[in-house]
Amino acid sequence: MMEATLSSKGQATIPKAVRERLQIGAGDRFKFFFHPDGVILLPRIPTKRLKDSVPKLNRPISGREIDEAIGVGATQRFRRKK
């Protein structure tokens, strides 16, 4: 586990290993979400980095298909392992 210290000006330095893992740098923006177990920090991912991250299909995808895929992915990601 890595830690950071909050300065008197309310600033914290994100450890180098974390910045490298998240591929973030100066000027990148973040969102904070409160969770019962703590706070979740989400960096905003530039759309340039998302290009070609999903395979292309030979047909258009409907909004309903996109919503269903997001729901399945979120459920699998946050399901607790027993």
MIDRENGU-265148 format. One record per residue (C-alpha): residue in three letters; x, y, z. Coordinates in steps of 0.001 Angstrom, whole numbers, plus 500000, padded with zeros to 6 digits. Last residue first. Layout:
BEGIN
ALAXYZ/...
END
This chain:
BEGIN
LYS483599484675498163/LYS484593487214495538/ARG482744490480495667/ARG481021491583492485/PHE482335495026491542/ARG483897494213488178/GLN481299491625487145/THR478355493939487829/ALA480055496893486158/GLY480830494859483041/VAL477304493437482776/GLY475702496864483229/ILE478049498496480706/ALA477269495766478167/GLU473508496225478712/ASP473771500002478259/ILE475768499580475031/GLU473292497051473646/ARG470398499425474462/GLY472155502309472723/SER472349500221469570/ILE475600498992468020/PRO476277499434464293/ARG477636496423462392/ASN480987494959461353/LEU482388495353464852/LYS485600497087465857/PRO487610495703468764/VAL487758497923471850/SER490952499685472946/ASP491457501017469395/LYS491251504642470601/LEU490852504817474376/ARG494117506698474940/LYS493013509491472606/THR489766509756474599/PRO491713511174477534/ILE491060509159480696/ARG489733511197483606/PRO491439509814486686/LEU489190508093489192/LEU489901508311492915/ILE487786506093495154/VAL487308507125498779/GLY486912504709501664/ASP485141501457502570/PRO481628502967502506/HIS482434504592499135/PHE482841508302498410/PHE483710509103494813/PHE486472511487493757/LYS486953512642490170/PHE490318513441488660/ARG491969515771486123/ASP495341515461484385/GLY497423518664484380/ALA500713517017485302/GLY500782513302484591/ILE498764510128484475/GLN499509506669483079/LEU497572504986485891/ARG500458502600486648/GLU503042505333486107/ARG501251507799488379/VAL500842505090491052/ALA504535504135490938/LYS505510507820491123/PRO503548508426494326/ILE500717510977494037/THR501812514195495703/ALA499148515783497884/GLN497852519353498065/GLY495511520893500636/LYS497660524015501137/SER498916522750504521/SER500141519660502676/LEU498337516303502557/THR500626513295502858/ALA500674510391500411/GLU500599506657501021/MET501276503453499130/MET500000500000500000/
END
